[in-house]
Amino acid sequence: MSQILFLEAFGQLSRDTSLAGIVSEAEDLYSVFNTRAELMSWATTATQRRRVELWEMNEADLTAGTGESRIGWVQVGLGEVVDPGTLELPTPVQGYTSLPVLRRSAFEPPMVLPALVQCFDDALRRFGAVEMAGFQVTASHLMPSTRSCLGDLVGVLNWFNTTQKARADAIIAFDQELLGGHTAAEFVASLQRWNTGSFEFGPVVAVPEQHWISATVEMPLSGASLAHSGLGVSVTLPEWTASAVGWVLAKVIDTARASAPDVPNFAVRVTRVR
């Protein structure tokens, strides 16, 4: 089963053709998102190119104008690399022996998310003026985590240290699976140990119902798989941008997988409150 990241955007999108470079009737989100990813060398569907990709494109769709706050969604698979196996070779059958292999993700989800959120946001803004309220990522069928990405995430903070924009407050909601048996208080304490100055994780808070994680028919997980406790964590970001939200999602997931590396399915949502 492929490892899947299902990303949703919430807010408002104006399809006024005077504001949009394209209209949905002429192009779809799938093609726009995919060409943006290829331009930035984040992913490609070109089989002749042999390079490491952050993700493999699966599906995408616009949902703005359907009477809900969700603007659109995109689903990608995490690329895999194949290593020679170290297990004992199987007994040959009719002169043929298959070599054992070990499959692992080419990238941990936290290293994919900043680029994925940015690519998604860029693609959505090709369709009109966007007022972004939040993002939710649902992960399914993940392989066990092999390493923390904390060093990589801290290493890029100077991008945010140089911003002159107003700071933004948000609420992070998540399902019980993400905690891997730990309490919300223990998880938040782990996040707070690595407050950076640019990003400040606050205390455990009650999440308003409209900001809870949610499941839709397109998700790779059923609604029954997302158990929300109503608790979350507050966070202050240096700016309300796709890259900052991507960093927060990456940090939350990296922290969770550091203490519960074997959790394969979970959801995290970041919503701006000020």
N, C-alpha and C positions, 0 to 999 in steps of 0.2 A: 504494500500500500504506500503510495506516495505521501510525503510530508506536505501538508497544505497550510498556507496562510490565506485567510479570507479577510479582506480589509474593507471596511465600510466608512463612508463619509457622511456626516450629518450637518445640516444647516440650511442655507437657501442658495439657489442658483437661478439667476435671471437669464432667460433665453432670448432676451431682446436682441434681435439681429444687429442692432446698431452697436451693441456692446460685445457681441460674440464674433470671433473670427470664423467660426463654422456653425452650422445648425445640425441638430441631431438627425434630421432627415437625410442629410448629405453624407455624414460620417457617423461611425459608432465609437463608443468609448474603447472597445477592444482594440481597434486599429490605431487610435490616437495614443492610447497608453503604450501599446507595444512599440510603436515607432519612436516614442520618447525614450523608452528603455534602451532601444537599439542605438539611438543617437548618443546616449550617455554611456554606452558599453556596460549597462547593468544587466541586460539580457538580450537575446536574439533568437529569432526563429530560423535564421539562415543556417542550413545544415553544413554548408561548406566552410563555415567559420569554426575554428577549433580554439576556443578560449573558455576560461572559467566564467560561468555566469552566476549571478546572485540568485536568480530564480528562472523558472520555466513558466511561460504564459499559459494559463488555462482558460479563464473566462472573465468577462467584464460587462457591465451594463449600467446605463443611466436610469435613475428612478425619480429624478426631480419632476415635480408636477403631478405626482400620483396621490397627493393628499397626505403624505407623510414627511417627516423631517429628514429622511434619508435621501441624499443626493445621488448616490451611486455606490457600486461595489466592484471589487476586482478580486479574483482568485488566482493564486500562483502556487506552483510547486517548488520546493527547495531542490536545487540540483544535487545530484549524488556523484560521488567518486567511488571507484571500485578498487579495493586493495586485495592483493593475493591473500588467500586464507592461510592460517597457521594450523588448521585442523588436520588430522590424519586423512590421507587420501582415501576415497571410497574404493571398494573392490571393483576392478574393471568389469564391464559387461560387454561381451562380444568384441573385445579388443578396444573398447572406447572407455576412457576415463575422463570424467568432468572435473575440472579443477575447482576446489572450493574457493569462494570469494566472500569478502566482507564488504557490505555496503554501508556507507556513512554519509552524512550530509556534508557537502562541500563547505557550507557556512552555517554557523549557529544563527538561529533566528534574530538575536539582538544585532548582529552585524548586517542583516538584510533590511531591517525595518526602517532606518533613517532614509535610505535610498528609495525604498518601496513607497513610503508615505509621501516623499517629495515627488516621485514620479506620478503617483495618483493625483496629487494636488495640481501638478502642472497640467495633466491631461484634462482634468475637470474644468480648469480655467480657460481652456480652448473653446468651451461651449458657452461661456457667458461670464457675468459678474458673480463671484462666489463670496458668500459670507459664511465662513466655516465655523461651526459650533463644536465639532469634535470628531473623533475617529474611534472606531472599535476594530480590534484585530481578534480573530478567532483562529486558534491553531489546532490542528488535528493530526494524529498519527505521527507525532514527532518522535525521532529517535532519542535515546538518552543523551543528555548534555555531556560533552567531553571536556569542556573548559569554560572558564569564565571569560567574558569579554570586557570586564571592568577596565583593564588597562587601555584597551582600544577606545572605549567611550570617554574616559578621562583625558586621553591624549588629544581629543578634538575640541576641548572646551574653549580654547581661545577664540574660536569662531563666534561663540556666544558672549565671551567676555568683552568683545569689542563693540557690541551693539549699543546704540543709544536710544533704542525704542523703549516704550513703557513696558513694565513687567505685567504679566498676566497671571491670574489665579485660576486653577482648574481642580476638578475632582476626578480621581481615578477610581473606577469601579472594576470589580473582578469577580469571577466565580470561585466557588470553594475549591475546585480542582487545582487552581493555580497554587494554593497554599500548601498542597502536599501534606496535609495533616497538621500543619502549624496553625497557630491562632493569628488573627489579623494583627493583634498587638505585636507579636513576635516578628511578623513580616515587616511591619512598618518600622520597628526598631532597627531591623537590618538595613532598610532603605535610608534611615536617618543617619546611620553611621558614616555614610558616604555623601552627605550633603556637600555640595561643591561651591556654594556661593552664587553661582549662576542658576542652579536648580536647587530649590529647597523643598524637601518633602516634610510635610507637617504631620499632625496627629491623625489617629483614626477618627473618621467622621461618619455620620449617617448620610447615605447617598439618597437624594430625592428620587422618587420612583421614575421620573422621566429621564433620569441619567443612568439607570440600571443597564447592565448588559442585556442584550436581547438576541433572540434567535429568529431567523427567517427561513423560508422554505428553500432558499438557495444555499444555505450554509451546509458544510460537510458534517455538522453535528446536529442532532435533533434538539428541540427545545428542552426536552427532559434532561439533557446532558449539561445544561447550564443552570447550576444552583446558586442563586445569589443570596447572600446573607443580609443585604441591606447596608453593609459596612464597606467603607473604602478609605482612601487617604487623600488629603489635600496636597497640592503641590503648587509652588510658585515658579513660573518659567521666566526667562529673561525676555522673551518675546512670544507672541502668538503666531507662529509660523509652522509650516509643515515640518521643517527640519527640527525645530524644537520639540514638537509633539512626537516625531519619530524617535528622538533621543530619549524622551520620557518613557515611551513604550518599550524601547530597548533596555533601559535601565531597570524598569520594573520586572520584565521577563528574565533578564540576566540574574537579578537578585533572587527571584523565585526559583529558578533552575539551579542555582548554586546550592540551595539547601534541599531541593527536591528534584534531582536531575532526571528521574524516570517518569515524570508526569507527561503523558503524550497529548492531552487535550485540555484546553483552557481558553478563556476569553478575557480581554482587558479593554476597558473603554476610558478615554480621556475626554472630558467635556469642560469647556471654558465656562466659568461662573462670573468672572470680572476681568 
